Amino acid sequence: MTPRTRPWRLAVAGCGAAAFGLHLPLLTAHPAFEVTALADRDTARARAAAARFAVPRVAGTTQDLLDGADMLVVLTGVHEDLIDAALDAQVHMFTEKPVSLDLTTTRTLAARAQQAGLLLEVGAMRAHDPALHAALAAVPDPAGGWLLKADGVDEAARRRLLPPGFNPYTFADDPPQAVPERLADPHQVTALKILLWQGYHLLTALALAVPGVTPAACTLDTDGQSLHALLFGSAAEPFTLVISATAPGRFLEQVHFSGPADAATVDFARPYEPSTATRVTTATGEQTGFPDPFAAMWQAINDRLAGQYPADLPTSAALAVRVEDLALELAALCRPGPRPRKD
C-alpha cells in the first residue's frame, strides 16, 4: 500500500451542534482529513461554521458540495437523499446514526454502497468506545444485564455549542421521514424513534455484547416519552432496556453486564463532555480516564478509507443494519402502557 500524498477531502452537510461540537473540531485538526466544503439549509449557519473552522467553501447545492470530495459527511437530521446523491457521485459516505428510520431503505443503501465499492460509515461511536470494550473484556459472555438512559441535558448542551443567535435543530424541523410499513400504530412509530434517536448507542452496545439477542417485549408509557423493553440472549439470558424521560439537568447512561465470574458497569460521560468522565466498575475496582471514542471512530474511518478493515468489529454498515433491525423488532412488539387509574 502506497502512503497517502494528501489528506482525505471531506464535504460536510449539516452545521448543527454535532458539527460544531464534535465533528468539525476533530476533522479540521486531524492531519488525515481536510474539510473542503460545508453546507446547511441555513446559509448563515454554514458561513459561521466555515469562519470558525477555516473551511474554504460554503456550497449552495449538493452537486457543488460533492465536487472534489472523497467522502460526504452527513450530519443533517434526514440522511437518505444525501447518501443517494453521494452514491450517484461515487463518493464515500459517513452518516450520523441512524441511516434511516426505514430498515428497508438502510439495507438498500448499504447494498448499493457495497456493490459500488464505497464505504457507508455510520456514527456508531459506542462501537469504538474503549470503556465499553473494557467492560466486555471483563464480561465476555454476559449472562444478563441492563441498559439505561435518561437524558435531561442534551438540548442545553447542544445550545452551548452553537454560535450566539443560532438554536439547536430538532427533528420537528426536518422533512417527514418514511417509517416501516409494518408499524401500523402511532405508538409503535414513536417507540421506533425513541429507540433510534435516543437509544442507538445502547442498542449498539447490546448488539456487540450479545450478537444473538432477540427482542421479547416492549412497552411505551402513556405520555409517549419512556420505553421499557426485554430481550433475551441465545440461551434465554435476560437483558432489560430502559429509555426514560427525566427532569432537565439530570443524566444517566449506564450499561451493566453480569457473567459467571464478574460483572461490569459502565457509566458514560454526559453528551459533548470529555470521555475521561466515563467510569467502568468491576469486582476489581473502578477505572476512568478512557480515550475519546469519537476520535477512535474517525481513526477507524481513516483506516477503512486506506483499505484497512479491523477484523474484530463488524463493518459499519452491517452493524447499522443490526441495530436498526433490533429497533424495528422492538417497535413492532411495542404496546402502550396502562393508563393511570382515576379513582
C-alpha positions as CSV (number, residue, x, y, z in Angstrom):
1,M,0.0,0.0,0.0
2,T,1.5,3.4,-1.0
3,P,1.4,6.2,1.5
4,R,-1.2,9.0,1.1
5,T,0.2,12.1,-0.5
6,R,-2.7,14.3,0.6
7,P,-5.4,14.2,3.3
8,W,-8.9,12.8,2.6
9,R,-11.1,15.5,1.3
10,L,-14.4,15.7,3.3
11,A,-17.5,17.6,2.4
12,V,-19.8,18.2,5.4
13,A,-23.6,18.5,5.1
14,G,-25.3,19.9,8.2
15,C,-24.0,22.5,10.7
16,G,-25.8,21.7,13.9
17,A,-24.4,21.1,17.3
18,A,-22.8,17.8,16.4
19,A,-20.9,19.6,13.7
20,F,-19.8,22.5,15.9
21,G,-19.2,20.4,19.0
22,L,-17.8,17.1,17.7
23,H,-17.1,16.6,14.0
24,L,-15.6,19.9,12.8
25,P,-13.2,20.5,15.7
26,L,-11.7,17.0,15.3
27,L,-11.8,16.8,11.5
28,T,-10.3,20.2,10.8
29,A,-7.4,19.5,13.3
30,H,-6.8,15.9,12.1
31,P,-3.8,15.5,9.7
32,A,-5.5,12.7,7.7
33,F,-8.5,14.9,6.8
34,E,-9.2,18.2,5.0
35,V,-12.7,19.7,5.2
36,T,-13.1,21.3,1.8
37,A,-16.7,22.5,1.9
38,L,-19.7,22.9,4.1
39,A,-23.5,23.2,3.5
40,D,-26.5,23.8,5.7
41,R,-30.1,24.7,4.9
42,D,-29.4,27.9,6.9
43,T,-26.6,29.6,4.9
44,A,-25.7,31.9,7.7
45,R,-25.1,28.9,10.0
46,A,-22.8,27.3,7.3
47,R,-20.9,30.6,7.0
48,A,-20.4,30.8,10.7
49,A,-19.1,27.2,10.8
50,A,-16.8,28.0,7.8
51,A,-15.4,31.0,9.6
52,R,-14.9,29.3,12.9
53,F,-13.1,26.2,11.4
54,A,-11.4,27.8,8.4
55,V,-13.3,25.8,5.8
56,P,-12.7,27.4,2.4
57,R,-16.1,27.0,0.8
58,V,-19.8,27.1,1.5
59,A,-21.7,25.1,-1.1
60,G,-25.0,26.1,-2.4
61,T,-26.1,22.8,-3.9
62,T,-25.4,19.1,-3.2
63,Q,-23.6,18.8,-6.5
64,D,-21.3,21.7,-5.6
65,L,-20.8,20.2,-2.1
66,L,-19.7,16.8,-3.6
67,D,-17.3,18.3,-6.1
68,G,-13.8,17.0,-5.5
69,A,-14.7,15.2,-2.2
70,D,-13.5,11.8,-1.2
71,M,-16.2,11.4,1.4
72,L,-19.5,13.1,2.2
73,V,-20.1,13.6,5.9
74,V,-23.9,13.7,6.6
75,L,-24.8,15.5,9.8
76,T,-28.3,16.5,8.9
77,G,-31.4,15.1,10.6
78,V,-32.5,13.3,7.4
79,H,-29.9,11.3,5.6
80,E,-31.2,9.2,2.7
81,D,-31.3,11.8,-0.1
82,L,-27.7,12.9,0.6
83,I,-26.4,9.4,0.8
84,D,-28.2,8.6,-2.5
85,A,-26.5,11.6,-4.1
86,A,-23.1,10.5,-2.9
87,L,-23.7,7.1,-4.3
88,D,-24.6,8.6,-7.6
89,A,-21.4,10.7,-7.5
90,Q,-19.2,7.7,-6.5
91,V,-18.2,9.3,-3.2
92,H,-17.7,7.5,0.1
93,M,-20.1,8.4,2.9
94,F,-20.3,8.9,6.6
95,T,-23.7,9.5,8.2
96,E,-24.8,10.2,11.6
97,K,-27.0,7.5,13.1
98,P,-29.4,6.1,12.2
99,V,-29.1,5.7,8.4
100,S,-32.8,5.8,8.2
101,L,-36.0,5.1,10.2
102,D,-36.9,2.6,7.5
103,L,-34.7,-0.6,7.6
104,T,-35.5,-1.5,4.0
105,T,-34.0,1.8,2.9
106,T,-30.9,1.3,5.0
107,R,-30.4,-2.2,3.6
108,T,-30.8,-0.8,0.0
109,L,-28.3,2.0,0.6
110,A,-25.8,-0.4,2.2
111,A,-26.1,-2.9,-0.6
112,R,-25.6,-0.1,-3.2
113,A,-22.5,1.1,-1.4
114,Q,-21.1,-2.4,-1.2
115,Q,-21.8,-3.1,-4.9
116,A,-20.1,0.2,-5.8
117,G,-17.0,-0.5,-3.6
118,L,-17.9,2.6,-1.5
119,L,-17.8,3.0,2.3
120,L,-21.0,3.7,4.1
121,E,-19.8,4.6,7.6
122,V,-22.3,5.2,10.4
123,G,-21.7,7.2,13.6
124,A,-21.9,4.2,15.9
125,M,-19.5,5.8,18.3
126,R,-20.1,3.2,21.0
127,A,-18.6,0.5,18.8
128,H,-15.2,2.3,19.2
129,D,-15.6,3.1,22.9
130,P,-12.6,1.9,25.0
131,A,-14.8,1.9,28.1
132,L,-17.4,-0.4,26.6
133,H,-14.7,-2.7,25.3
134,A,-13.1,-2.8,28.8
135,A,-16.4,-3.9,30.2
136,L,-16.8,-6.6,27.5
137,A,-13.3,-7.8,28.2
138,A,-14.3,-8.2,31.9
139,V,-17.6,-10.0,31.0
140,P,-17.0,-11.6,27.6
141,D,-20.1,-13.8,27.8
142,P,-22.9,-11.8,29.6
143,A,-25.5,-13.9,31.4
144,G,-27.8,-10.9,31.8
145,G,-27.7,-7.2,32.3
146,W,-29.4,-3.8,31.8
147,L,-29.0,-0.7,29.6
148,L,-30.4,2.6,30.8
149,K,-30.7,6.1,29.5
150,A,-32.3,9.2,30.9
151,D,-31.2,12.4,29.3
152,G,-32.3,15.8,30.5
153,V,-29.2,17.7,29.4
154,D,-28.9,17.2,25.6
155,E,-30.8,20.3,24.4
156,A,-28.9,22.6,26.8
157,A,-25.6,21.0,25.9
158,R,-26.3,21.5,22.2
159,R,-27.3,25.1,22.7
160,R,-24.0,25.9,24.4
161,L,-22.0,24.6,21.4
162,L,-23.7,26.8,18.8
163,P,-22.7,30.4,18.0
164,P,-24.8,33.1,19.5
165,G,-28.1,33.6,17.6
166,F,-28.5,30.0,16.5
167,N,-30.8,27.5,18.1
168,P,-30.4,23.7,18.1
169,Y,-32.1,21.9,15.3
170,T,-34.8,19.4,16.2
171,F,-36.4,16.6,14.3
172,A,-39.5,18.7,14.1
173,D,-37.6,21.0,11.8
174,D,-36.9,18.2,9.3
175,P,-39.0,16.9,6.4
176,P,-41.2,13.9,7.3
177,Q,-39.4,10.6,7.3
178,A,-40.7,7.3,5.9
179,V,-41.2,4.6,8.5
180,P,-41.6,0.8,8.0
181,E,-45.0,-0.3,6.8
182,R,-45.3,-3.0,9.4
183,L,-45.6,-0.4,12.2
184,A,-49.3,0.1,11.9
185,D,-49.9,2.0,15.2
186,P,-48.7,5.5,16.1
187,H,-47.2,4.3,19.4
188,Q,-45.0,1.8,17.5
189,V,-43.7,4.6,15.4
190,T,-43.0,6.7,18.5
191,A,-41.2,3.7,20.0
192,L,-39.0,3.3,16.9
193,K,-38.0,7.0,17.0
194,I,-37.1,6.7,20.7
195,L,-35.0,3.6,20.1
196,L,-33.1,5.0,17.1
197,W,-32.8,8.7,18.1
198,Q,-32.2,8.2,21.9
199,G,-31.3,4.6,22.3
200,Y,-29.0,3.9,19.4
201,H,-25.8,3.8,21.4
202,L,-27.4,1.4,23.9
203,L,-28.6,-0.9,21.1
204,T,-25.1,-0.8,19.7
205,A,-23.6,-1.9,23.0
206,L,-26.1,-4.7,23.2
207,A,-25.6,-5.9,19.7
208,L,-21.8,-6.1,20.3
209,A,-22.1,-7.7,23.7
210,V,-24.8,-10.3,22.7
211,P,-24.8,-10.8,19.0
212,G,-27.8,-13.2,19.1
213,V,-30.0,-11.1,21.3
214,T,-33.7,-11.3,20.5
215,P,-36.5,-8.8,21.4
216,A,-39.2,-10.3,23.7
217,A,-41.4,-7.4,24.9
218,C,-41.6,-3.6,24.7
219,T,-43.9,-1.0,26.4
220,L,-44.3,2.7,25.8
221,D,-45.6,4.9,28.6
222,T,-48.9,6.8,28.1
223,D,-47.0,10.1,27.5
224,G,-45.0,8.5,24.7
225,Q,-41.7,9.5,26.3
226,S,-40.4,6.5,28.1
227,L,-39.8,3.0,26.9
228,H,-39.2,-0.3,28.7
229,A,-38.1,-3.5,26.8
230,L,-36.9,-7.0,27.5
231,L,-34.6,-9.0,25.3
232,F,-33.1,-12.5,25.6
233,G,-29.8,-13.9,24.6
234,S,-29.5,-17.2,22.7
235,A,-29.6,-19.2,26.0
236,A,-32.5,-17.1,27.4
237,E,-30.2,-14.6,29.2
238,P,-32.3,-11.6,30.2
239,F,-31.4,-8.0,29.2
240,T,-33.5,-5.0,30.2
241,L,-33.5,-1.8,28.2
242,V,-35.0,1.4,29.6
243,I,-35.0,4.8,27.8
244,S,-36.7,7.3,30.1
245,A,-37.8,10.9,30.2
246,T,-36.3,12.9,33.0
247,A,-36.1,16.3,34.5
248,P,-33.8,19.0,32.9
249,G,-30.3,18.8,34.2
250,R,-30.4,15.1,35.1
251,F,-28.5,12.5,33.1
252,L,-27.8,8.7,33.3
253,E,-26.5,6.5,30.5
254,Q,-25.5,3.1,32.0
255,V,-24.7,-0.4,30.8
256,H,-24.4,-3.3,33.1
257,F,-23.4,-6.9,32.1
258,S,-23.0,-9.8,34.5
259,G,-21.4,-13.1,33.9
260,P,-20.4,-16.3,35.9
261,A,-17.1,-14.8,37.1
262,D,-17.5,-11.0,37.1
263,A,-19.8,-8.1,36.4
264,A,-19.1,-4.7,34.8
265,T,-21.0,-1.4,34.9
266,V,-20.3,1.5,32.6
267,D,-21.5,5.0,33.5
268,F,-21.0,7.1,30.4
269,A,-20.0,10.7,30.3
270,R,-22.6,13.3,29.6
271,P,-23.1,14.4,25.9
272,Y,-20.3,16.5,24.5
273,E,-18.3,16.2,27.7
274,P,-14.8,14.5,27.9
275,S,-14.8,10.7,27.8
276,T,-12.4,10.8,30.8
277,A,-15.5,11.2,32.9
278,T,-16.8,7.7,31.8
279,R,-16.4,5.2,34.6
280,V,-16.2,1.4,34.5
281,T,-16.7,-0.6,37.7
282,T,-15.9,-4.2,38.1
283,A,-15.2,-6.5,41.1
284,T,-11.5,-5.5,40.9
285,G,-12.2,-1.8,41.1
286,E,-13.0,1.4,39.2
287,Q,-11.4,2.6,36.0
288,T,-11.7,6.1,34.4
289,G,-9.6,8.2,32.0
290,F,-10.7,6.4,28.9
291,P,-9.6,7.8,25.4
292,D,-12.1,9.6,23.3
293,P,-14.4,7.1,21.4
294,F,-15.2,9.8,18.9
295,A,-11.6,10.2,17.9
296,A,-11.3,6.4,17.7
297,M,-14.2,6.2,15.4
298,W,-12.7,8.7,13.0
299,Q,-9.4,7.0,13.1
300,A,-11.1,3.7,12.2
301,I,-12.8,5.5,9.3
302,N,-9.4,6.8,8.1
303,D,-8.1,3.2,8.3
304,R,-11.0,1.9,6.3
305,L,-10.6,4.6,3.6
306,A,-6.9,3.5,3.4
307,G,-8.1,-0.1,2.9
308,Q,-7.6,-1.4,6.4
309,Y,-10.6,-3.2,7.9
310,P,-10.4,-4.1,11.6
311,A,-11.3,-7.8,11.9
312,D,-12.6,-7.5,15.5
313,L,-15.6,-5.3,14.6
314,P,-18.5,-5.8,12.2
315,T,-18.4,-3.4,9.2
316,S,-20.1,-0.1,10.0
317,A,-23.0,-0.6,7.6
318,A,-23.5,-4.2,8.9
319,L,-23.7,-3.0,12.5
320,A,-26.1,-0.3,11.5
321,V,-28.4,-2.8,9.9
322,R,-28.3,-5.0,13.0
323,V,-29.1,-2.1,15.3
324,E,-31.9,-0.8,13.1
325,D,-33.3,-4.4,12.9
326,L,-33.3,-4.6,16.7
327,A,-35.1,-1.3,17.0
328,L,-37.7,-2.3,14.4
329,E,-38.4,-5.7,16.1
330,L,-38.8,-4.0,19.5
331,A,-41.1,-1.3,18.0
332,A,-43.2,-3.9,16.3
333,L,-43.7,-5.6,19.7
334,C,-44.4,-2.4,21.5
335,R,-47.6,-2.0,23.4
336,P,-48.9,1.2,25.0
337,G,-48.6,1.1,28.8
338,P,-51.6,1.1,31.1
339,R,-53.3,4.3,31.7
340,P,-53.3,5.5,35.3
341,R,-56.5,4.9,37.3
342,K,-58.6,7.9,38.1
343,D,-60.3,6.6,41.2
